Amino acid sequence: MHVLKFSRKSLGIPYAVFLVLFVALPLLVLLYYAFTNGQGHFTVANLTGFFTDPNTLGTLCYSLAVAFVTTLVCLLLAYPAAYILATSHLKRKQVLILLFIMPMWINFSLRITALKELLTVFEGNLARFPFTNAVVGMTYDFLPFMILPIYNTLSRLDGSLIEAAKDLGANDVSAFLKITLPLSVPGIVSGVSMVFLPAMTNYVVLDMLYNSTYIMGSLIGSYFSAYNWHGGSMIALILLAIIILFTLLTRGMEDDNQNAVGGALL
């Protein structure tokens, strides 16, 4: 009986084809429209226009502010919850974890609609606090994406490191700050990336809560809806550059913290 054998290169062909068709080619199209005008000639007017237009700069700043505050709130809420789940000896721990995951199984539109009704009840006038409602809506939507990476990292920590630190005279606070917190940085970085990047462009939540004109994703959509593919492509390209820069910075922070932990343990 003949057994088919595949090399690593042959197994990687479908993935390579997928990358070319759905990543490389769309990116090339984006670059083409971003640096050309309506006549197909090369131009940097789309780039300079982005930084000279107060509307686009204001939208970018607003999107960054919403994403930053949302990420901070999610981190402040998620870390204690993940820490308690990872370090406690509760018999129903898996049930509690399931409760955090269950909202992700419910239809997105239903969840945001229910949240909108709650905000309307508690605030009386939903439109009076657009930024606050944006942060609440984003936090409600992305909180599980912050809890799970931190929980997975904390649950894998070697408890003997904490015991060794305490044997050497460290108290609970010192052991947490020098051992637990630095070693949980990979989970924090992963959670921050999973919250900050989509929160900066997710206009669906804001569109269901109030007018989402001041978010980057909605701005890009408005350019393409107006058949201004060149301006929309440039905004998308700048947003992609911001995402890449943010990813590189968070990766550098993770490496620095890992080195610091290694030095502390030595």
C-alpha positions, 0 to 999 in steps of 0.5 A, spaced: 500 500 500 502 506 497 503 511 503 503 519 501 508 523 504 508 530 504 514 535 505 514 541 509 515 545 503 509 542 499 504 542 506 506 550 506 504 551 499 496 552 500 498 557 506 503 561 501 497 561 496 493 564 501 498 569 503 499 571 496 491 572 494 489 575 500 494 578 504 500 581 499 495 582 493 490 586 497 496 590 500 499 592 493 492 594 491 492 599 497 499 601 496 497 603 489 491 607 491 494 610 497 500 613 492 496 615 486 491 620 484 484 619 480 489 619 473 493 614 476 499 618 477 504 617 483 502 623 488 504 624 496 498 628 496 494 623 500 499 622 505 500 630 506 492 631 506 492 626 512 496 630 516 494 637 514 486 635 515 484 637 522 478 632 521 482 626 520 487 628 525 481 629 530 478 622 528 485 619 529 486 622 536 479 620 538 480 613 536 487 612 540 483 615 546 478 611 546 482 605 545 487 607 550 482 608 555 478 602 553 484 598 554 486 601 561 479 599 563 479 592 561 486 591 564 484 594 571 478 589 571 481 583 568 487 582 571 484 582 578 479 577 576 484 573 572 489 573 578 483 570 583 481 565 578 488 562 577 491 562 584 484 560 588 482 553 589 475 554 588 471 548 586 467 551 581 473 555 578 471 552 571 464 555 571 466 562 573 471 561 567 465 559 563 461 565 565 466 570 562 466 566 556 459 565 555 457 573 553 462 571 547 457 566 544 451 571 544 449 574 538 453 581 538 448 585 536 443 583 541 449 584 546 450 591 544 442 592 544 441 590 551 447 594 553 444 600 550 438 599 553 441 599 560 445 605 558 439 609 557 435 607 563 441 609 567 443 615 564 437 618 561 440 621 555 444 616 551 447 622 547 450 626 553 456 622 554 458 619 547 465 618 550 463 614 556 458 610 552 464 608 547 468 606 553 463 602 556 461 599 550 468 597 548 469 594 555 463 590 555 465 587 548 473 586 549 473 584 556 473 577 555 479 578 550 483 581 556 481 576 561 483 569 558 490 571 556 492 573 563 489 567 566 492 562 561 499 566 563 498 566 570 495 559 571 502 556 568 506 560 573 511 555 577 509 556 584 515 554 586 518 561 584 513 564 589 515 559 595 523 561 593 522 568 594 518 568 600 523 563 603 528 568 601 524 574 605 520 577 600 513 578 603 506 577 599 507 584 595 514 584 594 513 577 591 507 579 586 511 585 584 518 582 582 515 575 580 508 574 578 507 581 575 513 581 571 512 573 569 505 575 567 507 580 562 506 576 556 499 575 557 498 582 559 501 584 552 497 579 548 491 582 552 492 589 550 494 587 543 487 583 542 483 589 545 487 596 543 488 594 536 480 592 534 478 598 539 481 603 535 477 601 529 471 598 531 465 602 529 460 597 529 459 598 537 459 606 537 454 606 531 449 602 535 450 606 541 451 613 538 454 616 532 460 613 530 463 618 525 469 620 530 472 613 529 477 611 524 474 605 521 467 609 520 472 614 517 475 609 512 468 607 510 466 614 509 471 615 504 470 608 500 462 610 500 464 616 497 468 613 491 475 616 494 479 610 494 485 614 494 484 617 501 481 611 504 487 607 502 492 612 505 488 612 511 488 605 512 495 604 510 497 609 516 492 605 520 496 599 518 503 602 520 500 604 527 498 597 528 505 594 526 508 600 530 504 598 536 506 590 535 513 592 535 513 596 541 509 591 545 514 585 543 520 589 545 516 591 552 515 583 553 522 581 551 525 587 556 520 584 562 523 577 561 530 579 561 528 583 567 525 577 571 531 573 569 536 578 572 531 578 578 531 571 579 539 570 578 
